[in-house]
Amino acid sequence: MLKYLTLIIYFCPLFLSGCEDTDILTATGAGIDAVKALTLSDKDVQEIASQAAQYSDQKNTLLPPENKYAKRLNHLVGQNLQDGSVKFNYGVYMSPEVNAFAMANGTIRVYSGLMDMLSDGELRFVIGHEMGHVMKNHIRKKIQLTYAASAVRKGMASQNSAAGDVARSLLGGLAETLMNAQFSQLEEKEADDYGLAFLKKEKYKPYDAVSALEKIAALGTGHSFLSSHPDPTKRAERLQAQIQGRALSIEENQQNIFAGVKAFLKDRFPSVYKYLIRLFQSI
């Protein structure tokens, strides 16, 4: 059990459009140290995410396995997808909203409204995109930022001392800021790249990623999910360029830059290169 129990519900209202609504529910017994935010263990993050997922499932209509939406989702992705140490679990909320979100522990929830709008292949891209936010540690960073911001708040106290209950405290202006938080454009691109790579890895049609983003763009800039988020049309064009071999992913670009710097140092400054290699090996 965490010493300080913090519930963070990070909603990604449009899997690939910036994750607009962030519902933050924080529970604490005495206060939260800013240093703690930077040193959250994997166990801490998993506990926070698990509590958040449970809270979210209780507040929404999570469809049972025998429901047609749940059956469709299970048919598309199964229940045993895993990447590294992260085992993903999926569920559907009955709601007309065009919405989906991920938790840091691998929990992914998709709204029935989004499923109604997308084809099977496009929905697989949704899943891959959400997986990307988890695997690239985007949500973990949001948890750390929330811990750090909460550390400057004083007088946080439990509202319910009953054993087993979670104390809830809404953090005023801070909560308002977090509720309007969104992923950066770089984070969205990284999640898009992961989603595209997911389709390719599983032998699905990569162009489903492009058509999914184009359908989102068709909602129009006036749509609440898109008003302040990266343009899905441009993101679709970016993924299409990758599919056609005219562009590289964020990770591939980073690898090329690193390789270039490494080659430059090795050729021009061999002593510095050898020192850095020894330094990194010791770390």
WOKAJO-V490790 format. One record per residue. N is the residue number from 1. RES is the residue in three letters. D_LAST is the distance of its C-alpha to the last C-alpha in whole Angstrom. Layout:
N/RES/D_LAST + N/RES/D_LAST
//
This chain:
1/MET/31 + 2/LEU/29 + 3/LYS/30 + 4/TYR/31 + 5/LEU/32 + 6/THR/32 + 7/LEU/34 + 8/ILE/33 + 9/ILE/35 + 10/TYR/33 + 11/PHE/36 + 12/CYS/36 + 13/PRO/39 + 14/LEU/39 + 15/PHE/36 + 16/LEU/36 + 17/SER/37 + 18/GLY/35 + 19/CYS/35 + 20/GLU/38 + 21/ASP/39 + 22/THR/36 + 23/ASP/38 + 24/ILE/36 + 25/LEU/37 + 26/THR/35 + 27/ALA/36 + 28/THR/35 + 29/GLY/37 + 30/ALA/36 + 31/GLY/33 + 32/ILE/30 + 33/ASP/27 + 34/ALA/25 + 35/VAL/22 + 36/LYS/23 + 37/ALA/23 + 38/LEU/19 + 39/THR/18 + 40/LEU/20 + 41/SER/19 + 42/ASP/20 + 43/LYS/23 + 44/ASP/24 + 45/VAL/24 + 46/GLN/26 + 47/GLU/29 + 48/ILE/29 + 49/ALA/30 + 50/SER/32 + 51/GLN/34 + 52/ALA/35 + 53/ALA/36 + 54/GLN/38 + 55/TYR/40 + 56/SER/40 + 57/ASP/42 + 58/GLN/44 + 59/LYS/45 + 60/ASN/45 + 61/THR/48 + 62/LEU/45 + 63/LEU/47 + 64/PRO/48 + 65/PRO/47 + 66/GLU/50 + 67/ASN/51 + 68/LYS/51 + 69/TYR/48 + 70/ALA/46 + 71/LYS/47 + 72/ARG/47 + 73/LEU/43 + 74/ASN/42 + 75/HIS/44 + 76/LEU/42 + 77/VAL/38 + 78/GLY/39 + 79/GLN/37 + 80/ASN/35 + 81/LEU/32 + 82/GLN/29 + 83/ASP/25 + 84/GLY/22 + 85/SER/23 + 86/VAL/25 + 87/LYS/29 + 88/PHE/31 + 89/ASN/34 + 90/TYR/37 + 91/GLY/40 + 92/VAL/43 + 93/TYR/45 + 94/MET/49 + 95/SER/49 + 96/PRO/50 + 97/GLU/47 + 98/VAL/45 + 99/ASN/42 + 100/ALA/39 + 101/PHE/35 + 102/ALA/32 + 103/MET/30 + 104/ALA/27 + 105/ASN/28 + 106/GLY/29 + 107/THR/33 + 108/ILE/35 + 109/ARG/38 + 110/VAL/41 + 111/TYR/44 + 112/SER/47 + 113/GLY/48 + 114/LEU/45 + 115/MET/46 + 116/ASP/50 + 117/MET/49 + 118/LEU/46 + 119/SER/47 + 120/ASP/45 + 121/GLY/43 + 122/GLU/42 + 123/LEU/41 + 124/ARG/39 + 125/PHE/37 + 126/VAL/37 + 127/ILE/35 + 128/GLY/33 + 129/HIS/32 + 130/GLU/32 + 131/MET/29 + 132/GLY/27 + 133/HIS/27 + 134/VAL/26 + 135/MET/23 + 136/LYS/22 + 137/ASN/22 + 138/HIS/24 + 139/ILE/26 + 140/ARG/23 + 141/LYS/23 + 142/LYS/27 + 143/ILE/26 + 144/GLN/24 + 145/LEU/26 + 146/THR/29 + 147/TYR/27 + 148/ALA/27 + 149/ALA/30 + 150/SER/32 + 151/ALA/30 + 152/VAL/33 + 153/ARG/36 + 154/LYS/38 + 155/GLY/40 + 156/MET/39 + 157/ALA/40 + 158/SER/41 + 159/GLN/44 + 160/ASN/45 + 161/SER/44 + 162/ALA/46 + 163/ALA/43 + 164/GLY/42 + 165/ASP/42 + 166/VAL/40 + 167/ALA/40 + 168/ARG/41 + 169/SER/40 + 170/LEU/41 + 171/LEU/39 + 172/GLY/41 + 173/GLY/41 + 174/LEU/37 + 175/ALA/38 + 176/GLU/40 + 177/THR/37 + 178/LEU/35 + 179/MET/38 + 180/ASN/38 + 181/ALA/34 + 182/GLN/33 + 183/PHE/31 + 184/SER/30 + 185/GLN/31 + 186/LEU/28 + 187/GLU/27 + 188/GLU/30 + 189/LYS/30 + 190/GLU/27 + 191/ALA/29 + 192/ASP/32 + 193/ASP/29 + 194/TYR/28 + 195/GLY/32 + 196/LEU/33 + 197/ALA/30 + 198/PHE/32 + 199/LEU/35 + 200/LYS/34 + 201/LYS/32 + 202/GLU/35 + 203/LYS/38 + 204/TYR/39 + 205/LYS/41 + 206/PRO/39 + 207/TYR/41 + 208/ASP/42 + 209/ALA/39 + 210/VAL/41 + 211/SER/44 + 212/ALA/42 + 213/LEU/41 + 214/GLU/45 + 215/LYS/46 + 216/ILE/44 + 217/ALA/45 + 218/ALA/49 + 219/LEU/49 + 220/GLY/49 + 221/THR/47 + 222/GLY/50 + 223/HIS/48 + 224/SER/46 + 225/PHE/43 + 226/LEU/43 + 227/SER/44 + 228/SER/41 + 229/HIS/38 + 230/PRO/37 + 231/ASP/40 + 232/PRO/40 + 233/THR/42 + 234/LYS/40 + 235/ARG/37 + 236/ALA/40 + 237/GLU/40 + 238/ARG/36 + 239/LEU/36 + 240/GLN/39 + 241/ALA/38 + 242/GLN/35 + 243/ILE/37 + 244/GLN/39 + 245/GLY/36 + 246/ARG/37 + 247/ALA/34 + 248/LEU/30 + 249/SER/28 + 250/ILE/26 + 251/GLU/23 + 252/GLU/24 + 253/ASN/25 + 254/GLN/21 + 255/GLN/20 + 256/ASN/23 + 257/ILE/22 + 258/PHE/18 + 259/ALA/20 + 260/GLY/22 + 261/VAL/20 + 262/LYS/18 + 263/ALA/21 + 264/PHE/22 + 265/LEU/20 + 266/LYS/20 + 267/ASP/24 + 268/ARG/24 + 269/PHE/21 + 270/PRO/20 + 271/SER/19 + 272/VAL/17 + 273/TYR/15 + 274/LYS/14 + 275/TYR/12 + 276/LEU/11 + 277/ILE/10 + 278/ARG/9 + 279/LEU/6 + 280/PHE/5 + 281/GLN/5 + 282/SER/4 + 283/ILE/0
//
